[in-house]
Amino acid sequence: MKLQGKVWKFGNDVDTDLIIAARYLNSSDPAELARHCMEDADPQFASRVKPGDILVAGKNFGCGSSREHAPIAIKAAGVSCVVAKSFARIFYRNAFNIGLPIFECPEIIDELQEGDVIAVDAATGAITNLTDGKTYQAVPIPDFMRQIIEAGGLINYVKGRVKQDV
């Protein structure tokens, strides 16, 4: 799986309230959540993000409450993946559960500029800044977790496995 898109850059400790504010948690509709994705961090984000774009952030991305709404909002907004120095543990698991690829790459946040275009190879973890040609190494996604992402999330993955066993 290869992903490519424009960088949207955020800082450290982006919590789930910044990703999707609590005032929108009365909805579980992905399209509705997407309209408010990152609204409290960048009010223009949801209206300007394009399918395939990539969120890049500092350490501890997705900290705060354990809501699945946060990765759902990001994925539904069209973001192809998130690259960060590190992720909060529950966000990390929730992202894979809903099929949102995420990559840990400690040095990339300091190197990229918002608007750069990067390409991410999920199998190898190689990230190439197509704007300046520099390459970085993220932690690759293990095969079984890539299968979950390719299935569209854990539920779809399990459904597919059950059909194979029947």
Secondary structure, DSSP 8 states (H G I E B T S, - for coil): -EEEEEEEE--S--BHHHHS-GGGTT---HHHHHTTTTTTT-TTHHHH--TT-EEEE-SSBTBSS--THHHHHHHHTT--EEEES-B-HHHHHHHHHHT--EEE-TTHHHH--TT-EEEEETTT-EEEETTT--EEE-----HHHHHHHHHTSHHHHHHHHHHHH-
